Amino acid sequence: MKKRIFIFIPISLILIQCAATLTDRGSHVQTVTEEQRDCCCTFITVVATGERFNPSPGERAQSAMNQARNQVANLGGNAMRILDIEASRDEVMVVVEALVCDPQVYNEDDTPEKIGLGEISPK
């Protein structure tokens, strides 16, 4: 019985610490609307992430979003558009479009207008 307790405790601690942290590059990935995507962005791919080992529903959701932002950044993107978020009792799934967006667009009269996107950090 004692061996089971000693094995269970380290494994449970590892599972609790599996929450994804946001990387420096991932922190620069911003969420855009469909209108911003249509205006100023180039599609890379669809990214799906999920989190199930975190004990708190809020931490599961944050971890799944962090994973999505990190993956978008690793693909060279600086923005994402959320396609779907599904939450069950034990798991959160996030599906996003990975995008490269121009942080500055031009109006019809050639005046620049920022759309609020930061530059992507170098790899």
ChimeraX attribute file (.defattr): number of C-alpha atoms within 10 A of each C-alpha:
attribute: neighborCount
match mode: 1-to-1
recipient: residues
	/A:1	5
	/A:2	7
	/A:3	7
	/A:4	8
	/A:5	9
	/A:6	10
	/A:7	10
	/A:8	11
	/A:9	10
	/A:10	10
	/A:11	10
	/A:12	11
	/A:13	10
	/A:14	11
	/A:15	13
	/A:16	12
	/A:17	11
	/A:18	14
	/A:19	21
	/A:20	18
	/A:21	15
	/A:22	17
	/A:23	15
	/A:24	11
	/A:25	20
	/A:26	24
	/A:27	16
	/A:28	20
	/A:29	28
	/A:30	19
	/A:31	19
	/A:32	20
	/A:33	12
	/A:34	13
	/A:35	9
	/A:36	15
	/A:37	20
	/A:38	12
	/A:39	13
	/A:40	16
	/A:41	21
	/A:42	16
	/A:43	16
	/A:44	15
	/A:45	14
	/A:46	16
	/A:47	19
	/A:48	18
	/A:49	18
	/A:50	20
	/A:51	23
	/A:52	22
	/A:53	20
	/A:54	21
	/A:55	14
	/A:56	12
	/A:57	18
	/A:58	11
	/A:59	17
	/A:60	24
	/A:61	23
	/A:62	19
	/A:63	25
	/A:64	26
	/A:65	27
	/A:66	22
	/A:67	24
	/A:68	29
	/A:69	29
	/A:70	23
	/A:71	20
	/A:72	27
	/A:73	27
	/A:74	15
	/A:75	15
	/A:76	19
	/A:77	29
	/A:78	28
	/A:79	32
	/A:80	30
	/A:81	19
	/A:82	19
	/A:83	13
	/A:84	11
	/A:85	16
	/A:86	11
	/A:87	15
	/A:88	9
	/A:89	7
	/A:90	13
	/A:91	17
	/A:92	24
	/A:93	19
	/A:94	22
	/A:95	20
	/A:96	22
	/A:97	24
	/A:98	29
	/A:99	27
	/A:100	23
	/A:101	26
	/A:102	20
	/A:103	17
	/A:104	14
	/A:105	15
	/A:106	11
	/A:107	9
	/A:108	7
	/A:109	6
	/A:110	8
	/A:111	8
	/A:112	11
	/A:113	11
	/A:114	11
	/A:115	15
	/A:116	12
	/A:117	17
	/A:118	16
	/A:119	15
	/A:120	20
	/A:121	15
	/A:122	7
	/A:123	7
